[in-house]
Amino acid sequence: MKNMHDVTIEFPVHFTRGAAGRKEVSVGVEPAAPPVEAGRVPRVARLMALAIRCVELVRMGEVESHADLARLGQVTRARISQIMDLLCLAPDIQEELLFLPRVERERDAVSEHELRAVCAVSDWREQRRRRRQLAGAGSGRCSAPEKSSQMP
């Protein structure tokens, strides 16, 4: 039997992560999680973000060189160079790559291999022209090349 002086108060609480991952109690109903978008982030968008992060690590002195990045990422120095070459793109092209729409089932709209020809040019106007050409050519992709019925 309960004592007449015992009082029970009930209210909703939930746990959140605070500083340094410490659990904190918050009063109220737990907020609904934001909906997760369908599909995946295109590969070139992830590589562009990686290149930006890598150059920041070098600038801040957390990593000494691109060779150290290659060792940390367990890739070749040549591969790091390919990824870092994305930073040579015009800023508006970099932004476009970072905000490419998610891909559900189809191929990525832009491939890294195609972008290498754009990265190879130092003039940003020429890069934009080549990027527009790629965007126009990318809409008609097919899975296999057509065979000619004529003999060579």
One Martini backbone bead per residue (centre of mass of N, CA, C, O) as a GRO file, in nm:
protein
  152
    1MET     BB    1   0.098   0.035   0.021
    2LYS     BB    2   0.066   0.364  -0.008
    3ASN     BB    3   0.181   0.648   0.080
    4MET     BB    4   0.052   0.970   0.119
    5HIS     BB    5   0.352   1.107   0.053
    6ASP     BB    6   0.359   0.988  -0.218
    7VAL     BB    7   0.495   1.106  -0.533
    8THR     BB    8   0.401   1.105  -0.882
    9ILE     BB    9   0.580   1.201  -1.174
   10GLU     BB   10   0.486   1.243  -1.518
   11PHE     BB   11   0.708   1.260  -1.811
   12PRO     BB   12   0.852   1.322  -2.098
   13VAL     BB   13   1.158   1.169  -2.228
   14HIS     BB   14   1.491   1.214  -2.372
   15PHE     BB   15   1.781   1.131  -2.551
   16THR     BB   16   2.092   1.295  -2.602
   17ARG     BB   17   2.369   1.444  -2.753
   18GLY     BB   18   2.646   1.588  -2.637
   19ALA     BB   19   2.926   1.660  -2.534
   20ALA     BB   20   3.137   1.414  -2.622
   21GLY     BB   21   2.876   1.205  -2.630
   22ARG     BB   22   2.699   1.281  -2.407
   23LYS     BB   23   2.435   1.212  -2.221
   24GLU     BB   24   2.104   1.365  -2.238
   25VAL     BB   25   1.832   1.503  -2.083
   26SER     BB   26   1.508   1.555  -2.230
   27VAL     BB   27   1.227   1.734  -2.241
   28GLY     BB   28   0.997   1.552  -2.401
   29VAL     BB   29   0.933   1.475  -2.707
   30GLU     BB   30   1.067   1.316  -2.953
   31PRO     BB   31   1.183   1.403  -3.235
   32ALA     BB   32   1.150   1.366  -3.551
   33ALA     BB   33   1.299   1.226  -3.796
   34PRO     BB   34   1.435   1.293  -4.072
   35PRO     BB   35   1.396   1.232  -4.383
   36VAL     BB   36   1.519   1.003  -4.608
   37GLU     BB   37   1.662   1.001  -4.890
   38ALA     BB   38   1.656   0.867  -5.183
   39GLY     BB   39   1.931   0.713  -5.255
   40ARG     BB   40   2.245   0.829  -5.384
   41VAL     BB   41   2.540   0.968  -5.384
   42PRO     BB   42   2.736   1.068  -5.605
   43ARG     BB   43   3.058   0.998  -5.661
   44VAL     BB   44   3.163   1.288  -5.739
   45ALA     BB   45   3.058   1.421  -5.482
   46ARG     BB   46   3.231   1.259  -5.283
   47LEU     BB   47   3.507   1.333  -5.412
   48MET     BB   48   3.485   1.638  -5.379
   49ALA     BB   49   3.462   1.633  -5.071
   50LEU     BB   50   3.730   1.486  -5.025
   51ALA     BB   51   3.916   1.698  -5.149
   52ILE     BB   52   3.841   1.923  -4.953
   53ARG     BB   53   3.925   1.772  -4.696
   54CYS     BB   54   4.223   1.715  -4.771
   55VAL     BB   55   4.318   2.011  -4.801
   56GLU     BB   56   4.252   2.082  -4.507
   57LEU     BB   57   4.446   1.882  -4.370
   58VAL     BB   58   4.699   2.013  -4.490
   59ARG     BB   59   4.658   2.307  -4.394
   60MET     BB   60   4.635   2.219  -4.076
   61GLY     BB   61   4.863   1.975  -4.040
   62GLU     BB   62   4.747   1.674  -4.011
   63VAL     BB   63   4.880   1.654  -4.295
   64GLU     BB   64   5.166   1.673  -4.486
   65SER     BB   65   5.071   1.502  -4.751
   66HIS     BB   66   4.969   1.323  -5.020
   67ALA     BB   67   5.119   1.068  -4.935
   68ASP     BB   68   4.977   1.045  -4.661
   69LEU     BB   69   4.694   1.018  -4.775
   70ALA     BB   70   4.748   0.756  -4.926
   71ARG     BB   71   4.818   0.587  -4.680
   72LEU     BB   72   4.554   0.634  -4.520
   73GLY     BB   73   4.366   0.540  -4.781
   74GLN     BB   74   4.495   0.304  -4.941
   75VAL     BB   75   4.636   0.455  -5.188
   76THR     BB   76   4.758   0.602  -5.442
   77ARG     BB   77   4.908   0.885  -5.547
   78ALA     BB   78   4.757   0.899  -5.815
   79ARG     BB   79   4.472   0.894  -5.693
   80ILE     BB   80   4.498   1.151  -5.530
   81SER     BB   81   4.550   1.331  -5.774
   82GLN     BB   82   4.278   1.284  -5.910
   83ILE     BB   83   4.108   1.397  -5.679
   84MET     BB   84   4.257   1.679  -5.652
   85ASP     BB   85   4.188   1.781  -5.946
   86LEU     BB   86   3.897   1.883  -5.876
   87LEU     BB   87   4.012   2.165  -5.762
   88CYS     BB   88   4.056   2.286  -6.067
   89LEU     BB   89   3.784   2.359  -6.082
   90ALA     BB   90   3.542   2.550  -6.111
   91PRO     BB   91   3.344   2.658  -5.862
   92ASP     BB   92   3.067   2.598  -6.007
   93ILE     BB   93   3.133   2.300  -6.066
   94GLN     BB   94   3.179   2.208  -5.780
   95GLU     BB   95   2.896   2.279  -5.681
   96GLU     BB   96   2.742   2.101  -5.876
   97LEU     BB   97   2.863   1.834  -5.773
   98LEU     BB   98   2.773   1.856  -5.470
   99PHE     BB   99   2.447   1.901  -5.587
  100LEU     BB  100   2.371   1.648  -5.690
  101PRO     BB  101   2.146   1.433  -5.746
  102ARG     BB  102   2.017   1.165  -5.657
  103VAL     BB  103   2.062   0.809  -5.701
  104GLU     BB  104   1.893   0.514  -5.763
  105ARG     BB  105   1.949   0.328  -6.050
  106GLU     BB  106   2.099   0.485  -6.222
  107ARG     BB  107   2.332   0.645  -6.354
  108ASP     BB  108   2.548   0.871  -6.339
  109ALA     BB  109   2.564   1.181  -6.484
  110VAL     BB  110   2.868   1.183  -6.376
  111SER     BB  111   3.198   1.110  -6.448
  112GLU     BB  112   3.520   1.107  -6.362
  113HIS     BB  113   3.643   1.046  -6.634
  114GLU     BB  114   3.511   1.285  -6.785
  115LEU     BB  115   3.636   1.513  -6.593
  116ARG     BB  116   3.938   1.498  -6.666
  117ALA     BB  117   3.918   1.675  -6.925
  118VAL     BB  118   3.837   1.929  -6.762
  119CYS     BB  119   4.078   1.941  -6.554
  120ALA     BB  120   4.311   1.977  -6.778
  121VAL     BB  121   4.197   2.260  -6.783
  122SER     BB  122   4.268   2.596  -6.676
  123ASP     BB  123   4.031   2.727  -6.814
  124TRP     BB  124   3.718   2.805  -6.704
  125ARG     BB  125   3.566   2.850  -6.969
  126GLU     BB  126   3.648   2.580  -7.096
  127GLN     BB  127   3.533   2.403  -6.877
  128ARG     BB  128   3.237   2.490  -6.914
  129ARG     BB  129   3.213   2.400  -7.205
  130ARG     BB  130   3.281   2.099  -7.153
  131ARG     BB  131   3.058   2.050  -6.945
  132ARG     BB  132   2.822   2.107  -7.137
  133GLN     BB  133   2.891   1.881  -7.332
  134LEU     BB  134   2.858   1.651  -7.130
  135ALA     BB  135   2.563   1.709  -7.055
  136GLY     BB  136   2.456   1.665  -7.347
  137ALA     BB  137   2.582   1.370  -7.388
  138GLY     BB  138   2.461   1.220  -7.125
  139SER     BB  139   2.153   1.180  -7.221
  140GLY     BB  140   2.254   0.947  -7.456
  141ARG     BB  141   2.305   0.698  -7.311
  142CYS     BB  142   2.448   0.371  -7.347
  143SER     BB  143   2.543   0.040  -7.285
  144ALA     BB  144   2.603  -0.005  -7.600
  145PRO     BB  145   2.747  -0.013  -7.886
  146GLU     BB  146   2.693   0.029  -8.204
  147LYS     BB  147   2.661  -0.171  -8.484
  148SER     BB  148   2.775  -0.214  -8.790
  149SER     BB  149   2.664  -0.349  -9.103
  150GLN     BB  150   2.928  -0.272  -9.215
  151MET     BB  151   3.215  -0.318  -9.365
  152PRO     BB  152   3.552  -0.197  -9.348
   0.00000   0.00000   0.00000
